[in-house]
Amino acid sequence: MKPTVLIIEDNEQNMYMLAYLLASKGFEVSKAFNGKDGIELAKKNQPNLILMDIQLPDMDGYQICSALRNNGLPKSTVIIAVTSYAMSGDREKALKSGANGYIEKPINPETFIQQMEDIYYE
């Protein structure tokens, strides 16, 4: 069975592409366009996997990741930062805040699912 996925992404085009790619491969997808809604949906739906942008309007992905890891999210939940915010040290910062992996934007639609699954099934 495919993991359930929550996407936390404020850019509508990025959200559409990620949701489309996942749905076309049989994943059940829920969406949040900001951190507050993402945290609420994660707690409510308990997804297996969270794809999270780092630059969001209300709080950054590091804060969201830390909040999720410290407030009842199952330890088995995999969080992957998917971001164009690719400065030196950002990957390490994402992992330190509780993410399991990091994928840089722009994503490659032909390889994204495999990259995501490689991190998920590690």
Secondary structure, 3 states (H helix, E strand, C coil): CCCEEEEECCCHHHHHHHHHHHHHCCCEEEEECCHHHHHHHHHHHCCCEEEECCCCCCCCHHHHHHHHHCCCCCCCCEEEEEECCCCCCHHHHHHHCCCCEEEECCCCCCCHHHHHHHHHCC
